[in-house]
C-alpha cells in the first residue's frame, strides 16, 4: 500500500471515523451556564425552597447540575447587594439569567441588554420599563408577573370578611424594594369604594417605622394592614407579624409563606410554582428561543391561606364563606 502497512491504514481510518463521533459526544455534553440572582437572604428557608423548585424543574427537563448544566447563585438581601452580585454574574458569562425580585431584575438589566433574563416575583414589568408589553416583550427580558389588578379587590374583601370588619387599610411597603407600590395602591384605591374602606400608603424603612404605622392604625380603630412582598418585608416578616399581633391588627399578605409563618391571611401566587414555570422558559432559551418572543406570563394560580390560630389569638372571626374557599387553613 505504497509504504503504508494495511494495519496502519485501518487504524488511521478507524481514528478518522472515531474523531467526529467523539467530538459530537463532547458537544452533546457541553455544560450550559445559568446565573441566578435571588432577592432574599440566603438563610430564608421559604426562598431556598423556591430555588429548589426551580432546580428540580430544570432536572425534570433533562438539565443535570454537574453534568450538562452549571448554576451560579447569588443572594441579594438589599438593592446594593443585588447591584454587586449582578455585575459578578454577568462577568461569568452565563447563557441565561434568572432574576428573582424587582431589585434583582433592575440590577441585571443595568448590567446587560444581551444576555437573556427570565424574571419571577416581579409585579409590574411594563410599568418599570423592563418589557415593551406582555404579549411581545422584545429585548432580552421575559418572565412571570405576580400581580393582577383583581388581587387588590380580593385583599380588601378578605379584610372585610372578618369580625370585627376593617374600615381603614394601610398598605405597608418599603420604597427601596417595592418600586411597583404605586401600581398596587392605585388598584386598591379603585376597589376601595366597593368595600366601604379607606386605603392609604404606609412606606416604611425599618422595624421601628413599621411599629409606628401599626400603633397609629390601632389607635384609630377598625384598622387593617396589607403587607406588600419585597426583599424588606420578606426578610423582616417575623418582626412584622409580631408587631401586627402586638397591636392586634388583622393583616393580609401577598405570599403564602407569610401566613405559614404566623400571619393572619395571605392571597397570591404560589411562588414555588412560579419558579418551576420559569425553568421551562430557561429550558426554551437554552434550546434556541429568544426571550423577546416569549410572552410575559400573568398569574393563573392563586393560593389563599388562613391562619385560624392567629385569628383566635386576635379574637377575630373569619367568615365561613371565606374559610370555605381557602386552599389551606392553619389550625
N, C-alpha and C positions, 0 to 999 in steps of 0.2 A: 504493500500500500504506500509506495513511494516514500520510504523512510519512516513511516509510522506503523507500529505494530497494531494488529487488529484489536488486541485487548485495550491498548491505549486509546484507540479511536472510539471504542464502545464506551469506555469510561468518560471520555470527553463529551461524547454525545449525551450520555446519561446526565452529566453535570449540567449541560446546557438546557436539558428539559427540566431538571430539578430546580434550577435557579429561579425561573419565573414563578414556579409553584411556591417556593419558599418566600419570595417577595410578596406574592399575593396573600400568603398566610400572615406575614408580618404586618401588611397593610390592614388586614381584617382585624388584627389585634391592636391596632393603634389606639393609644389611650387618649380619649377626648377629655377636655378640661372644662369644668363648670365652677364659677365663683358664686358664693352665697354671702349676702350681707344681711344679717338678721338685726332688726331694730329692737333689741332687748338685751338684758344682762344674761350672760351665759348660764348662770345658776338657776334661771327660771324654769321649773320643771314643765310648765304648760308650753312654753315656747320651744323647749328641747323636744317635746313630744311632737310639735308641729313640724319641726325639721326632720324628725324621724319618719313622719308620714311622707314627706317629700322624697326622702331617700328610699323608703320602701316602695313607693310607687315607681320610681326610676328602676329599681331592681326588677319589678314585675314586667317592665318594658324591655328587659334584657340588658340594662346597664349595670355592670358589677364593679363596685369600687375595688381598686387594686388589680383589676383585670383590664377592662376596656374603658373605665371611667375614673377620673380623679376629681374630687370635690374639695375646694378650699373654702372654709367657712370663717367669717369674721363676725364678731358680736359688737354692734354699735349701740351702747347704752344711752347715748345722747347724740345730738347733731354733730358735735365736734369729733367724736369718735367715728361716727359714720363717714365724715369727710376724710379722715385719716385712712380708714380701712378701705374706703372706695378707691383711693389712689393706689393702695397696696394691691388690691385685687386686680385692677386694670393693668398694673405693671406686670402682673404674672401672665398676661395674655390669654385669658380664658376664651373659649368659643361662645359661651353663653353665660349671662349673669342672672341670678335670682335676687330681686330686691324685695325685702320684707319690711314694709312700713314706708310712709311718705318721706321721712328724712333719709332713709336708705336710698330710695329711688332718686330723690333730689341730688344726693351726693354722687351717685353713679352717673346720673345724667350730665352733671358738670364735668365728669372725667372722660366720657366717651360718647360720641354720636355715631359710632360704627359697630361696636360690639353689641349683639342682640341682648336686650334686657327683658326679662319676664317679671312682672311685679305681682305681689299679693298684698292684702290688707292695706290697700290704697282706696280712699273714699271718692276722690274727685279728680281722676286723671286728666279730664279735659280742662276743667277749671284751673288746674295747677299748671297747665301748659305742657304736659308730658306727651299727649297724643292729640292729633288733629280732630278726630272724632272716634266714637266707639266702634262703629262698623268698619272703618278703614283707618286704623291708627297712623299708618305711614311711619317713616323714620325707623328707628331701631328699637322701639319700645312697644310692648303689648302686655296683657296680663288680665288680672281679675279684680274688679272693683268690689268693695264690700259694703257699699251703701246704695240704697234705692229710696227715693223720696217717701213712699208709703211706710217705711220703717219709722219715720218720725211720728206719724199718726199712731202706730202701734205702741210706741213707747209712752205717749201721753195717755192712750186708752188704758194701758196697764196701771198707770198711777191713779186713774180714776175708778178702777175696778177693785179697789181695796176699801176697807173701812177702818179708820175714817178716810174719806177720799181726799185727794190732793187738789188744791186750787192754785198753788204757786209752784213753779218748777224752775230751778236753777240748773242751767246747762254747764257742767263743770268740765273745764278743759285747760290744757297747758298751751299757751300761744306758740311756743317754740317747737312743739312736737305735734301740733294739730293744725296744720295750715288749711284744712278743709272745714274749720269750725263755722265759718260764715254760711257755707252751703247748708249745713245741718240746722243752724239757727234759723235760717230763712224758711226751711221746710217745716220746722216746729212752730214758728210764728204763724205760718199759713194754716196749720192744722189746729192751733190752739183754740180759736173761737168755737169749733165744733165740740170741744170738751169743756168749755167754760173755765179755762185755766189761763193764767198769765205766765209767760215764759221770759226769762232774762238770761243773758250770758254771764258766766262766772269764771273769768280767766284766773288761773292760779299758777304760781311758780314754786310753791313749797308746801310742805305739810301744814305749816302754821297758817298759810293763807287758806288752805282747804278748811282748817278748823274755824277760821274767822267767817268764811262764807256759810258754813253749816250752822254756826252759832247764831248768826243773824237770821237765817231762814227759820230756825227753830223758835226764835223769839216771836217771829211774825205769826206763826201757827199755820197749820194746814199746808206745810211745805213739803216738797219732794225734790229729789236730785236725779238728773240724768248725767251719767258719767261717760264722756266720750273716751274711746280707747285710743291710746297713743303710747309711745315709749314711757312717758312720765307716769300716766295713770296705771299702766300695766306693772311697771316697776314698783310703784307705791301703792298697789291695790290693797295690801293688808292694812296699811295705815288709813286709807280712805274708807275701807269697810268698817274698821274700828271706830273711826270718827262718826260715821253715819249712825252706828249703833249707840255711841255715847250721846249723841244729840237726838236720838230716837227719830231719825228721819228715814222714810222709805226711799230707796234708791233703785233705779233701773240702770243696767249696764249693757253695753253693746255686744260683748262676747261671753260665751258660756263659762269660761274659766273664772270669771268674777263671782258668779253665783255659786259655783262649786267651791270657791274659797270663803264663802260666807256672806256674799252679797244677797240682797233680798230677791231680785229678779234679773234675768237677762234675756234679751231677744236680739238675735243677729245671726250672722252666718256661722256655720261650723268651720272654724278656722283651719283645723287639721284637714278637712275635706278640700278646702281651697288649695292648700299646699299639695295635696295629692293631685288635684286637677292641673296645677301648674307644672307638674312633672310631665304631663302629656305635651304641653307646649314646648318645654325644653327638649323633649324627645323629637318633636316635629322639626324644631330648628336645627338640631344636630343632624337630622336627616335631610336638610336642604331647604325647608320652608323659610320664608322671610318673615320676621316679626311684624313688619308693616302690613302684611297681608292677612294676619291672624286677628280677627276681631276681638276687642276687649270684651270679656265676659262679665255680665252683671249678675248679682246674686240670684240664685234659683233655689237654694236650700237653706231654710231658716230653722233656728233651734230656740225654743222657749223653755227656760229653766226657772223654776220657782223653788225657793228655799223656805220650806214651811217652818223649819227650826228657827230661822231668823225672824220669820213673821210672828211666831209665838213670843219670841223674846221682845219684840217691839209692840206686842199687843195689837197686831194688825190682823184683820181677817181678809183673806183673799177670796174674791168671788168664785163660786163654784163653776161658773161658766168659763172663767179663765183657767182654773185648775183642770177643767175637762179637756182643754186643747193643749196643755203643756206637754212637751216632749219628755221632760224629766221633772219629777217632783222630789226634792230632797227632804226627807223626814228627819 
